[in-house]
C-alpha cells in the first residue's frame, strides 16, 4: 500500500479543481460569444468557438472523472489507515455495500426505484460483530413529460450480529415511516413519551418486551433525539440494524468543498459511531449473549 499523506490528496484535489474551473470557463466563454462573435465574423469564428466549447467540456469532464478516482484512492489508501487504527483488523471496501435484498429484508427502509450502497466495513469490537455501509435510495417520479429523481434516503446503515437469536422480530421507526407490516402488530409500550416519538411493530408482541425494557427504551429515545428523528432500528433473528438518514455521502471527497484535518476529525467521529452504539445500547451485555 502506498504511503500517501493528507497533503498529497489536498494538492491533487486543488489541481483537479483548477482544471475543472478552466474547462468551465472555456465552456462559458464559448457559449457567451457564440452568437455575437459568430454573427460579427459571418460564421468565421464558429470553428474556433466550437473547438473551445468541446475542449472546455472535455477538460471539465476529464477533471471530474479523475476527481472520482482521487476520492476512491483517498478512501482506499488513506482512510483505511484511520479505520484500522480505530478498529484493528477491520475490513473496508469503498466500492462494496449491503445488498438491496438484505436492507429491504431488514424492514428498516422502504423499497424505492433506485438503490446504491458503498463504503462497506466489517469487523469486531468488544466481542460484537458489526458491518456498516452507506446507502442511498432514490424515487423516480413522473409528471406528464417530465421525470425527476428524489433522494428518499441517504445515510449510513449499521448491522450488529449476536450469538443469541431474539425471541421476537421488532421494528422501531418514526411514526410517519409506514402504517404496518403484514403479520406484524403495532406494540404500545407503557411509556407515553416513547409511543409519541417512535412506533414499534413486532411479530410477537409479548416477547418484544424482553428487549424493550424501560432502560433500553430510554437509550433508544436518546439516540432518536441525537440524530434528529432520522433513525430506525430493527431486530431480526440475531441481528440489529440501524439506519440513519444523514443526507451525507459519508467519506467521499467533494469537489470545491472545504477539506482539511477538521474533516478527517469528522470522519473519525462518524467511525466512532459504531463504538457509541455498542456502548450506549450495551450491545455487549448478557441480553445479547448466548448463555
Beta strands, then each sheet from edge to edge (+ up, - down):
strand 1: 91-93
strand 2: 114-125
strand 3: 128-143
strand 4: 146-161
strand 5: 170-173
strand 6: 185-187
strand 7: 199-202
strand 8: 231-236
strand 9: 239-244
sheet 1: 1+ 2- 3+ 4- 9+ 8- 5+ 7- 6+
end
